[in-house]
């Protein structure tokens, strides 16, 4: 009996001892920034592929790639450095001592611990292969395949218990051929052979060849997160100052609305021209029917913000402005597009878990969206950290959902029916039209983000009775303001219906007001000193 108990205790003790892997991740150097690379071979794309990471070849060319969330590097200094670093990584993977010798067929629900797996010939991945990190975020998996690697349709590599794609490596001695719908994890290095990725494939990792062509067709591939990869913050946040308090604004041009438009949390106005058509009941900020001190301040601050954004150096150029959107994924950077931009379908902005990450998109041409286009914020991205700096007209078409602050320079802005804008629409010069839409200032009002605003003294004058009956009395509480102030009253469409110079401490206005809601402003020395609403019964 004692002997049996001893055997049981020994067995349990053996099973409870964690498996120690001798595998070590190779240094990738500059290759870590690439998602697709061949030291010697052409890179070709067909279909619409979504790529995050640099793309290039040191001998050959890259053909038919759309907008890549990275830098294209063909036969330049960056590609030469990548080729050198790739060779170092390959040699380390090739000489690492194996710890396991599995059968050529991988997957079918098998669960593998960390280690170095050696397969003497060709290998196939079928169904699900599960890599179990055992709770160790530094667990490394290396597959040394001495022949080609192929995957079955919809096969998947899955990671559990803290296993990470950045710690998975595939050293393959032949062609890598991924069937449709494959979901792959890890860095693949094909030696003296090509790599084919089919429609619907997903790669969280990298696809490298020492000598061979890489062809992809409508895939998603992105460099893995973790393993000391840098945290992307994007550029510094621009100071909008008083412009942060506006949802709709033109520095020089009429601002007009048709239909039932709602502006939540921001002002509406222009510094040159008239603002018309907005219902005060639908605007929680202030409607500025005519230019005033607030619009003058906004105009100056908007110009400063545009100058800052325009002068930012860019990190990544998106080379296909006419193919913008189309499920493209962008990360915190400063981007530039040169030429007219056509935004179709969906754009994803991925902060990678960093809620402070800033995105700046510099568009050197007019922007037009398709109907029902969308900007989708993922992994911590917030609208107040997204900025569109556009040199040209902007047309956000019907039922589109847009995120971020639009700063248009010398171009009109047209927001059409059903548009939802979580941000601002601001232009330095040009008309701005809205029609039956919703604008919401990003979370945090203009004061809460540390931006300057105009001081409004809402105690300078008292209005009574309010609601108005047969007449309205205006009592000036500060006698020093007499003979200096003008009273303006507007209807909810922004039309000026009454104005009067205040000359006495108590002024009674006998003008009859039609039943409704009115906006008043008291302006002193070209600055708004008090605003409010009046109700006529």
BELSUL-V203807 format. One record per residue. N is the residue number from 1. RES is the residue in one letter. D_LAST is the distance of its C-alpha to the last C-alpha in Angstrom with 2 decimals. Layout:
N:RES:D_LAST / N:RES:D_LAST
This chain:
1:X:98.17 / 2:X:97.76 / 3:X:98.55 / 4:X:95.83 / 5:X:93.25 / 6:X:94.30 / 7:X:93.84 / 8:X:90.35 / 9:X:89.32 / 10:X:90.80 / 11:X:88.91 / 12:X:85.58 / 13:X:86.20 / 14:X:86.96 / 15:X:83.84 / 16:X:81.62 / 17:X:82.91 / 18:X:80.37 / 19:X:81.74 / 20:X:82.21 / 21:X:81.72 / 22:X:83.74 / 23:X:81.43 / 24:X:79.89 / 25:X:77.21 / 26:X:78.66 / 27:X:77.18 / 28:X:75.17 / 29:X:74.60 / 30:X:72.65 / 31:X:72.92 / 32:X:70.24 / 33:X:67.62 / 34:X:68.72 / 35:X:67.66 / 36:X:70.14 / 37:X:73.33 / 38:X:76.83 / 39:X:79.57 / 40:X:81.27 / 41:X:79.48 / 42:X:76.72 / 43:X:73.19 / 44:X:71.54 / 45:X:68.16 / 46:X:67.02 / 47:X:63.66 / 48:X:60.60 / 49:X:61.68 / 50:X:59.58 / 51:X:61.66 / 52:X:60.93 / 53:X:63.78 / 54:X:66.12 / 55:X:68.15 / 56:X:71.44 / 57:X:75.19 / 58:X:77.97 / 59:X:80.11 / 60:X:78.35 / 61:X:74.83 / 62:X:71.47 / 63:X:70.24 / 64:X:67.01 / 65:X:64.86 / 66:X:61.11 / 67:X:58.71 / 68:X:60.52 / 69:X:58.87 / 70:X:61.87 / 71:X:64.32 / 72:X:66.83 / 73:X:70.29 / 74:X:73.18 / 75:X:76.48 / 76:X:75.21 / 77:X:75.67 / 78:X:73.20 / 79:X:75.00 / 80:X:78.38 / 81:X:77.22 / 82:X:75.79 / 83:X:79.09 / 84:X:81.05 / 85:X:78.84 / 86:X:78.84 / 87:X:82.65 / 88:X:82.74 / 89:X:80.37 / 90:X:82.36 / 91:X:85.66 / 92:X:84.40 / 93:X:83.10 / 94:X:86.37 / 95:X:88.56 / 96:X:86.63 / 97:X:88.84 / 98:X:87.58 / 99:X:87.08 / 100:X:86.46 / 101:X:88.04 / 102:X:85.85 / 103:X:86.62 / 104:X:85.41 / 105:X:82.70 / 106:X:79.65 / 107:X:76.66 / 108:X:76.57 / 109:X:74.62 / 110:X:77.07 / 111:X:75.85 / 112:X:77.56 / 113:X:77.72 / 114:X:77.82 / 115:X:81.02 / 116:X:82.95 / 117:X:83.61 / 118:X:86.45 / 119:X:87.02 / 120:X:90.24 / 121:X:89.17 / 122:X:86.29 / 123:X:83.33 / 124:X:80.56 / 125:X:77.19 / 126:X:76.13 / 127:X:73.11 / 128:X:71.92 / 129:X:73.66 / 130:X:72.23 / 131:X:72.91 / 132:X:72.65 / 133:X:72.21 / 134:X:73.18 / 135:X:70.41 / 136:X:71.78 / 137:X:69.30 / 138:X:72.34 / 139:X:74.29 / 140:X:75.88 / 141:X:76.91 / 142:X:79.39 / 143:X:80.71 / 144:X:83.92 / 145:X:84.44 / 146:X:87.65 / 147:X:86.75 / 148:X:83.74 / 149:X:80.57 / 150:X:78.69 / 151:X:75.73 / 152:X:75.00 / 153:X:71.76 / 154:X:68.81 / 155:X:71.03 / 156:X:69.34 / 157:X:70.23 / 158:X:68.16 / 159:X:67.94 / 160:X:67.71 / 161:X:68.14 / 162:X:67.22 / 163:X:69.24 / 164:X:67.76 / 165:X:68.15 / 166:X:69.10 / 167:X:72.20 / 168:X:73.42 / 169:X:76.02 / 170:X:77.85 / 171:X:81.06 / 172:X:82.17 / 173:X:85.48 / 174:X:84.45 / 175:X:81.66 / 176:X:78.34 / 177:X:76.87 / 178:X:73.56 / 179:X:72.71 / 180:X:69.26 / 181:X:66.70 / 182:X:68.73 / 183:X:66.90 / 184:X:69.12 / 185:X:69.01 / 186:X:71.00 / 187:X:72.80 / 188:X:75.21 / 189:X:78.18 / 190:X:80.31 / 191:X:83.69 / 192:X:85.20 / 193:X:82.99 / 194:X:79.62 / 195:X:76.38 / 196:X:74.48 / 197:X:70.97 / 198:X:69.61 / 199:X:66.20 / 200:X:63.92 / 201:X:66.02 / 202:X:64.47 / 203:X:66.30 / 204:X:65.17 / 205:X:67.93 / 206:X:69.99 / 207:X:72.38 / 208:X:75.33 / 209:X:78.60 / 210:X:81.59 / 211:X:82.87 / 212:X:81.10 / 213:X:78.18 / 214:X:74.78 / 215:X:72.85 / 216:X:69.41 / 217:X:67.28 / 218:X:63.60 / 219:X:63.89 / 220:X:61.91 / 221:X:63.89 / 222:X:62.84 / 223:X:64.70 / 224:X:64.61 / 225:X:62.66 / 226:X:64.56 / 227:X:68.09 / 228:X:66.96 / 229:X:64.97 / 230:X:62.69 / 231:X:59.06 / 232:X:56.94 / 233:X:54.22 / 234:X:53.46 / 235:X:52.70 / 236:X:50.85 / 237:X:47.06 / 238:X:45.60 / 239:X:43.35 / 240:X:40.03 / 241:X:38.70 / 242:X:35.13 / 243:X:35.33 / 244:X:35.18 / 245:X:31.47 / 246:X:30.70 / 247:X:30.52 / 248:X:30.45 / 249:X:31.98 / 250:X:34.14 / 251:X:36.14 / 252:X:36.49 / 253:X:34.69 / 254:X:31.46 / 255:X:29.45 / 256:X:27.73 / 257:X:26.29 / 258:X:26.20 / 259:X:24.98 / 260:X:23.35 / 261:X:24.86 / 262:X:24.45 / 263:X:25.67 / 264:X:26.26 / 265:X:27.23 / 266:X:27.73 / 267:X:26.39 / 268:X:26.40 / 269:X:27.70 / 270:X:30.58 / 271:X:32.67 / 272:X:33.52 / 273:X:31.21 / 274:X:27.60 / 275:X:25.66 / 276:X:23.57 / 277:X:22.22 / 278:X:21.13 / 279:X:17.90 / 280:X:16.78 / 281:X:16.09 / 282:X:19.79 / 283:X:21.24 / 284:X:21.85 / 285:X:23.45 / 286:X:22.32 / 287:X:22.00 / 288:X:24.00 / 289:X:23.15 / 290:X:25.99 / 291:X:29.09 / 292:X:28.96 / 293:X:31.14 / 294:X:30.30 / 295:X:31.28 / 296:X:34.39 / 297:X:35.46 / 298:X:34.89 / 299:X:36.94 / 300:X:39.82 / 301:X:39.82 / 302:X:39.68 / 303:X:42.71 / 304:X:44.58 / 305:X:43.86 / 306:X:45.07 / 307:X:48.21 / 308:X:49.00 / 309:X:48.66 / 310:X:50.53 / 311:X:53.42 / 312:X:53.87 / 313:X:57.26 / 314:X:57.06 / 315:X:59.00 / 316:X:58.99 / 317:X:58.78 / 318:X:57.53 / 319:X:59.86 / 320:X:58.16 / 321:X:54.64 / 322:X:54.48 / 323:X:55.10 / 324:X:52.45 / 325:X:50.88 / 326:X:52.96 / 327:X:52.81 / 328:X:54.04 / 329:X:54.00 / 330:X:53.58 / 331:X:54.18 / 332:X:53.08 / 333:X:54.44 / 334:X:53.64 / 335:X:54.11 / 336:X:54.53 / 337:X:54.53 / 338:X:55.89 / 339:X:54.64 / 340:X:51.80 / 341:X:50.51 / 342:X:49.80 / 343:X:48.20 / 344:X:48.98 / 345:X:48.37 / 346:X:48.16 / 347:X:48.84 / 348:X:49.56 / 349:X:49.25 / 350:X:51.48 / 351:X:51.32 / 352:X:54.41 / 353:X:52.94 / 354:X:51.97 / 355:X:48.24 / 356:X:48.60 / 357:X:50.18 / 358:X:48.78 / 359:X:48.97 / 360:X:48.94 / 361:X:49.35 / 362:X:50.28 / 363:X:49.97 / 364:X:51.82 / 365:X:50.33 / 366:X:47.32 / 367:X:45.92 / 368:X:45.01 / 369:X:44.40 / 370:X:45.06 / 371:X:42.38 / 372:X:42.03 / 373:X:43.82 / 374:X:43.46 / 375:X:44.11 / 376:X:45.13 / 377:X:45.53 / 378:X:48.46 / 379:X:50.44 / 380:X:48.04 / 381:X:46.54 / 382:X:42.99 / 383:X:40.67 / 384:X:40.25 / 385:X:44.01 / 386:X:44.14 / 387:X:44.08 / 388:X:44.55 / 389:X:45.87 / 390:X:45.94 / 391:X:47.53 / 392:X:46.08 / 393:X:43.21 / 394:X:41.55 / 395:X:40.56 / 396:X:39.31 / 397:X:39.40 / 398:X:37.60 / 399:X:37.19 / 400:X:39.18 / 401:X:38.80 / 402:X:39.46 / 403:X:40.02 / 404:X:40.27 / 405:X:39.24 / 406:X:39.93 / 407:X:41.01 / 408:X:41.82 / 409:X:43.83 / 410:X:43.63 / 411:X:42.23 / 412:X:39.13 / 413:X:37.40 / 414:X:36.12 / 415:X:34.53 / 416:X:34.24 / 417:X:32.76 / 418:X:32.99 / 419:X:34.38 / 420:X:34.03 / 421:X:34.74 / 422:X:35.44 / 423:X:35.81 / 424:X:34.78 / 425:X:35.19 / 426:X:36.19 / 427:X:38.16 / 428:X:39.81 / 429:X:39.77 / 430:X:38.37 / 431:X:35.32 / 432:X:33.44 / 433:X:31.78 / 434:X:30.13 / 435:X:29.32 / 436:X:27.84 / 437:X:29.42 / 438:X:29.11 / 439:X:30.16 / 440:X:30.74 / 441:X:32.16 / 442:X:35.46 / 443:X:35.67 / 444:X:35.37 / 445:X:32.72 / 446:X:33.80 / 447:X:34.54 / 448:X:36.49 / 449:X:39.00 / 450:X:39.98 / 451:X:38.35 / 452:X:37.11 / 453:X:33.45 / 454:X:31.72 / 455:X:30.88 / 456:X:27.19 / 457:X:26.56 / 458:X:23.12 / 459:X:23.98 / 460:X:24.73 / 461:X:21.39 / 462:X:18.64 / 463:X:14.97 / 464:X:13.12 / 465:X:10.84 / 466:X:9.25 / 467:X:6.39 / 468:X:6.24 / 469:X:6.28 / 470:X:9.09 / 471:X:11.04 / 472:X:11.91 / 473:X:15.34 / 474:X:17.66 / 475:X:20.67 / 476:X:23.69 / 477:X:25.68 / 478:X:28.69 / 479:X:30.09 / 480:X:32.38 / 481:X:29.54 / 482:X:28.94 / 483:X:29.84 / 484:X:30.10 / 485:X:26.59 / 486:X:24.24 / 487:X:20.48 / 488:X:19.33 / 489:X:15.85 / 490:X:15.92 / 491:X:13.94 / 492:X:14.95 / 493:X:17.98 / 494:X:19.28 / 495:X:19.05 / 496:X:19.03 / 497:X:16.58 / 498:X:17.19 / 499:X:20.07 / 500:X:21.43 / 501:X:24.54 / 502:X:24.16 / 503:X:26.87 / 504:X:26.02 / 505:X:25.41 / 506:X:22.20 / 507:X:20.20 / 508:X:17.33 / 509:X:15.38 / 510:X:14.44 / 511:X:13.41 / 512:X:10.36 / 513:X:8.31 / 514:X:7.57 / 515:X:4.86 / 516:X:6.81 / 517:X:8.99 / 518:X:11.31 / 519:X:14.72 / 520:X:16.31 / 521:X:20.03 / 522:X:22.24 / 523:X:25.66 / 524:X:28.77 / 525:X:32.14 / 526:X:31.08 / 527:X:29.86 / 528:X:26.44 / 529:X:26.23 / 530:X:22.70 / 531:X:20.01 / 532:X:16.76 / 533:X:13.26 / 534:X:10.00 / 535:X:6.53 / 536:X:3.80 / 537:X:0.00
